[in-house]
Amino acid sequence: MSKSEKFRPRGLLKGKVALITGGASGIGRATALLFAREGAAVSVMDVDLDGVRNVVKTIVDEGGRGIFVHGDVSRVDDCKKAVQKTVDQLGGIDILFNNAGIIRRASVLEITESEWDKVMAVNVKSVFLLSKYAIPEMVKAGGGVIINTSSGWGLVGGPRAVSYCAPKGAVVQMTRAMAIDHGGQNIRVNCICPGDTDTPMLRDEAEQLGEPSERFLAEASKRPLRRFGLPEEIAQAVLYLASEQASFVTGTTLVVDGGGLAG
């Protein structure tokens, strides 16, 4: 089976409305495009105005339905706006993909208080805020799906990554707690834990660490599958969790890392 046949749209999200944060690039962009191709109307949120406009333009040009929300996921007013705009223009929210994230590669001695606060706000507070305002809309509709982006470093530690490991571990535990709280409302809550993926954030890590990008990416490929992941591959895992194919899956973490945590 060719790659094009493997990823051929099947209409798995036909009639659904999805709100995706961090959707201007990387995993968020790939997921927004995939969801639209699978039949969902997609609301894409990001601080990158040009990037988020471009994603929505691609969706519309391909015949899909999409809107963009220019906003900061760490700000309560922007999160309220994102949910309200999605509901008003697309008719509701069936799927929330809390994907926005940033990384600062530093030890606890190196990172500043303001950097720590920013990473925690984008990587953890955003999950709280978007979920807080999206869940009531899902309850009105009789249910929904939330997918949170954690990381392999939400399950194990990593060097000079304390401010990244901490919030990603929190996202894993938030996912479990939310699944318990909202299962009775027919809301499934899961998270994905990607390994190193070819995104602008991965390349930014090399710059932060002062390493040549080629050497850094070569190190990222040292896993059983002998390569790093592609955003489109992570998006396929998100699609599974968002679709009815995962109708009995909640409170779980799905590791998508080419075997990086296998041993």
Secondary structure, DSSP 4 states (H G I P E B T S, - for coil): --HHHHT----TTTT-EEEEESTTSHHHHHHHHHHHHTT-EEEEEES-HHHHHHHHHHHHHTT--EEEEE--TTSHHHHHHHHHHHHHHHS--SEEEE---------TTTS-HHHHHHHHIIIIIHHHHHHHHHHHHHHHHT-EEEEEE--GGGTS--TT-HHHHHHHHHHHHHHHHHHHHHGGGTEEEEEEEE-SBSSHHHHHHHHHHT--HHHHHHHHT-STTSS-B-HHHHHHHHHHHHSGGGTT--S-EEEESTTTT--
